[in-house]
Structure formats: structure tokens, C-alpha cells
Amino acid sequence: MTQTGNSRGFTLVSVLVALLILTIGLLALARSQAMLVSTQGDTANRSTALTIARGYTEVLRSRDPWTLASEPATKVDDRGQLAVNGAFTRTTTVTVLQNNLMQVQVDVLYPRGQLPVNILTLIYRGS
């Protein structure tokens, strides 16, 4: 059997090159999908931490300003309720700026987060 110069079809080398390119593309797609899922989880945790910080800030604003004090790190669950094995850590820092002005900062550290979510508010203390 003789082969002519214009034979049709794919060579083994061209098929292997095509499979290599396809494999690299699929691996890149799988890695980006894994990063997307991880980022989505972090975003959900950050959003929950922000909700906890907002809710606790409103609780503090409803209290008598003369009784507010800093609070140490406290474990809370995803609803902001105290929990011994809670995934979130809430800290409150109260600073008196003037006789009638206080700065209240609520920090919430979320799982796998390097920096906490924080909310800062000013509260007026009337005499």
C-alpha cells in the first residue's frame, strides 16, 4: 500500500497535542471553579459577620450610654447569640472621646478571615 502526498486524516502527534491542550484547559477551568466556590464561602461568612456586627451595634445603641463598657472577645453563632463553640468572635471596644461623646466599635472575626468586620459608631451621652 502506497501513501500519496495528500492523504487525509489526523496524525497521532496532532491528536496528542490536541488532547494536551484540552487537558490544560480543563484543569484551568477546574481550578477557577474551586477558587470561585472558596470565594463564595468567604463572602457568605463575611456577610454573616457584618449582620452580627450591625445587630449588636443596634443592641448597644438601645442601651443606656452611661452603662456601656468594652467587652472581651466572645464566641457567637451565625445569629449573634452567645455560643461556646460559635464560629464567629465578637469584640466590643468603648472609648470616651469627650464627656458626652463615646466611640463604640464592634469587631466580628469570621471563619478563615484574616481581618475582622468592624462597625464604628458614635453615641451621645446626655447629662
Buried (B, 14 or more C-beta within 10 A) or exposed (E): EEEEEEEEEEEEEEEEEEEEEEEEEEEEEEEEEEEEEEEEEBEEBBEBBBBBBBBBBEEBEEEEBEEBEEBEEBEBBBEBEEBEEBBBBBBBBBEEEEEEEBEBBBBBBBBEBEEBBBBEEEBEBEE
